[in-house]
Amino acid sequence: MANANQIERIISDIKILDYYGKLQILEKLVRLLKSPGPIEAGKKHSLLELEGLGEEIWKDINVDEYIDQERNSWD
């Protein structure tokens, strides 16, 4: 992953290009971003990766009481 200094150097290099040079850079970036990366190219994920996600929301809630309230609201 590029750090902020690398990105700033790249931007500085791009600034000195003429209009058509900047346009070529933009076209290449668009092509690069449209092509599938390693994640989009088929990396499988497990549902277990979601374990613990949002647990802070439930921190102060009694789950059994919550479920009872929800079930009672169905009637």
C-alpha positions in Angstrom: 0.0 0.0 0.0 1.3 3.4 -0.9 2.0 5.9 1.8 1.2 9.6 1.7 4.7 10.6 0.6 4.6 8.2 -2.4 1.2 9.6 -3.4 2.4 13.2 -3.1 5.4 12.4 -5.3 3.2 10.8 -7.9 0.9 13.8 -7.9 3.8 16.2 -8.2 5.0 14.2 -11.2 1.6 14.3 -12.8 1.3 18.1 -12.3 4.3 18.8 -14.6 2.7 16.8 -17.5 0.9 18.6 -20.3 -2.8 18.1 -20.8 -2.4 15.0 -23.0 0.0 13.4 -20.6 -2.4 13.9 -17.7 -5.2 12.5 -19.9 -3.1 9.4 -20.7 -2.5 8.9 -16.9 -6.2 9.2 -16.3 -7.1 6.7 -19.0 -4.7 4.2 -17.6 -6.0 4.7 -14.1 -9.5 4.1 -15.2 -8.5 0.9 -17.1 -6.6 -0.2 -14.0 -9.6 0.4 -11.7 -12.0 -1.3 -14.0 -10.0 -4.5 -14.1 -10.7 -7.0 -11.4 -8.2 -7.0 -8.6 -7.2 -9.9 -6.4 -10.2 -9.6 -4.1 -12.8 -9.3 -6.9 -11.1 -12.1 -8.9 -12.6 -14.8 -6.8 -11.3 -14.7 -3.2 -13.7 -16.8 -1.2 -14.9 -15.5 2.1 -16.4 -17.3 5.1 -19.5 -16.2 6.9 -17.5 -16.7 10.1 -15.5 -13.6 9.2 -18.6 -11.6 10.3 -18.4 -13.0 13.8 -18.4 -10.1 16.4 -19.4 -7.5 13.8 -21.7 -5.0 15.5 -21.3 -6.5 18.9 -21.1 -3.0 20.5 -24.7 -2.5 19.5 -25.9 -5.4 21.6 -23.5 -4.6 24.6 -26.2 -3.2 26.9 -29.2 -5.3 25.6 -30.5 -8.4 27.2 -30.9 -10.7 24.2 -33.5 -12.9 25.8 -35.7 -9.9 26.6 -35.2 -8.5 23.2 -36.3 -11.7 21.5 -39.3 -12.0 23.8 -40.4 -8.4 22.9 -40.0 -9.2 19.2 -42.0 -12.4 19.4 -44.7 -10.6 21.3 -44.9 -7.9 18.6 -45.8 -10.5 16.0 -49.2 -11.2 17.7 
